[in-house]
Amino acid sequence: MNLDQEIRYSRNITLKEISIEGQKKLLNSSVLVVGAGGLGSPLILYLAAIGVGKIGIIDDDKVDLSNLQRQIIHETNDIGCLKTESASESVYDLNPNIEIELYNKRLDKDNISGIISQYDVVADGSDNFETRFLINDTCYKERKTLVSAAISGFVGQLYTFKAFTNNELPCYRCLYADIPPAGTAPKCSESGVLGSVAGIMGSWQATEIIKELLGIGESLAGHFIIFDALNSESRKIKIIPDPKCKCCGGD
């Protein structure tokens, strides 16, 4: 670690839970972020700021004017640009020493294993159940820790899954066995979302990822958090593993 890095990350290094050894570990760590939207925006920025050495960003969408209310990694001048490229510009402006890998595509069953296998932790900020289930199943297969978040309206949810480490821990399918019928889970454009809630949950997601990379604090695995901004409430709920789970059951 050079002098510039010691200065840049000095507030991390001062924390006894991180120290200089933890900072070196972060610099040698990698995280794949699925989605450069409302959750991905603060998540990517904080991962870059804290010094995660390699960040993969996957998204096939372009920046739209309606995104800017919550997707703070993008600017008005980025409208019409690929979100991955816009996000990478913001990261390099913040921390030019971070390695960025861009994937201008959607995850699918043909490409997901090859991408996920390259990273230490996967961060799911996707906006549909099909992708969430695919990510969950692949992370379990590839033995990768998954930190997932979701938002709707004034409410956010946060999960950490690593059932591959312990048969007493659940995966995402233990909580949601199957994809809900079409139309039962409204999209952001239909239900709305408060931009600052996306900021809170994306930042919280980054914190849980840092804890997992460094092995510090209490892991969220085995529980999930519901945050209700409108009523200033949060709840931590235990998830029971499903022995009949299509992904992790019976192992």
N, C-alpha and C positions, 0 to 999 in steps of 0.2 A: 504494500500500500504506500503510495507516494504522499508527499506533503499536502498537495492540493486535495487529495481524497481525505486525509486526516482532518483537514479544515472543513471540507464540505459535510462530512458525516460526523463531526465532533459531538453533536447533540445526541446522536445514536450511541456513539462510543462511550459517552458519559454514563449512559444507563448501565447499571451493573448486570442486568439481564442480557445485554447485548455485548458490550465491551468491544475491544478491537478484534478479538477472535470471532465474535458473532458477525461483526461487520465484514470481515474477510469471507465468512461463509455466505453472507448475502451476495457479495460481489461474484461469488462462484455459483450462485443459484440461478434457476430459470423458472419462469412462470408463463403458462399459456393463458391468455385472456380471450375468451369467446364472446365477441360483441364489443364494439367500440361505441356504445350508446350511453344511455343514462347511467347505468351501473359501471360500465367499462371506463367511462371518462375519468371520474375521480380515482378509480382503482388503478388505472394505468399510470396516472400522474403520481400517485403516492408510491407505487412500486418503484417508479423511476427515481423519485426524489430520495427514497430511503436507500437506494443503491442495489436493487436486485439486478444482477449483471446482465441477464438476458430476458427479454420480454417478447413473447410471440403474440401477435394480434391478428385475429381472424374475423373477418366481416366482409360480406360481398355487397354491402349497401353504399349509397352515396349520401352526402350531407344534404339535408333538406331544411328549409327555413323553419319548419315546425319542430325540428330537433333541438334548436338552439336554446329553448327554454330550460333544458335540463342536461344536454350533452355538452358540458363545458369545455371539453378538450378541443372542440371545433369552434371556428369563428365565422362571422358573416361572409368573409371573403372565401371561405372554404365551400360554400354552397355549390353543389354540382360535382365536387371532388369525391374520390373514394374516401371512405371514413378511415381506412387503414393508413392511407398516405397523410391525411390531415392529422391523425393522431400521432404518427411518427414525427411529423414536423414539430408538434408541441412538445414531445418528449425530448427531442434533440435540443430544442430551445432551453428546456429546463435542465437537462443533464446529458451533454453530448458524449459522455463516456459509456452510455448504456448501449448494448447490442440489441437491435430491434429486428425481428423477423416478421415479415408481412405475408399474410395469406388472404388474397382477394378472392375468396370462395366461401361456400358453405361447407360445413362439416357433413360428411355423409359416410355410409358404411364402408365405402371403398377407400377413403383417404384418412379416416379419423385415427386409426391405430398408428399409422406412419407419422402423423403429426404429434399426437399426444405422447408417444413413446420418447420424444426428444426432451421432455420437460419434467421438472421435479414435482410441480404442483399445477393443477388445472383450475382456473377460475371461470365459472359459468355465469355469464351475464346475458344469456340468450333470452328470447321472448316467446318461446313456444315449447310445448311439452314434448314434441317429437325429438327436438334437439337435446332437451334435458335428459330424456331417457337414453338416447344414444350415447351421450357423454358419460352418464352414470355407468352404463354397462361396460363401456370401453375402459373407463378408469379402473373399474373393478378388475377387469381382465388384465390390464397392463400394470396393475398394482401402483396406481397413482392417486395421491390424495386429491380430493375434489372439494373445493370451497365454492358454494353456490349461493346466489342471492336472487330475490324476485321482489318486484314492487308493483303496486296498483293503488291508485288514489293517494291516500295518506298512510298506507300500510306497507311495511316491508317485512320480508322474511329472510333469514340467514341460516345456512346449514354447512356443516363439514362432514364429509363422508370418507371413511377409510376402512370399510368392512373387511378388506383383504388382510388387515393386520390382526383381527380378532373376531371370532364368530359370535361374540356378544355385542358387536357393533352392527348397526343397520346400514343399508344403502338407500338411495332415493326411492327405489321401487318398494321398499318396506313401508314407506309412508304413502306413496301413490302407486298402487299396483299396476294400473293401466292408464293409458292416455284418456282424459275425459272426452266425452262426445263433443263433436264439433259444435261451436256456438255457446258452450257452457262456461268457457273461460274467456271473458272479453279482452280484446286487445287494448293497448294503451290509448290508441286513437279513439276507442269507443268509451272507455271508462275514465280516461284522464289520469294524470299523475302529477303530484307536486314535485317540482324540480329539486327542491332542497331535500326531499325524502330520498331521491335517487343519490344525492350527494352523501347523505348519512349512511345509507346502506352500502354504497360503493367503498366508502372510507372504512367502514366496519369490516367489510369483506377483506380489504387490504390488511387490516390489523390481524385478522385470523390467519391469513396466509403467512404473514411474517412470523407469527407464533409457531405455525407448523414447520416452516423452513428452519427455524432455530431450535425447535423443541422446547419452548418456554411456556410458562403459564399453564392454564387448564384448557385442554382441547375442547372444542364445541362438539366433537364427534359423539354421537349417541343422543344428541339433543338438537333442537332448533329454536331459534328466537323469532318471536313476532313483535314487531315494533309498530305501535299505533301513534303516529305523530299528532293526530287531531285531539286525542285524549291524553297525550303525554304519558303513555304506558308502554311497558315492554314485559314480555313473558318468556321464560325459558321452559321448554316442554321436552320431556323425555320421549324418545322414539324407541319402540320395542321392535327388535328384529323379527321379521316374518319368516318362520321356518319353511313356508311354502313360496317364498319370494322367487320369482323367475330368474333373478340375477344371482343373489348370494345365498339363497336358501339351500340347506342340506350340505353345505361345505364343512 
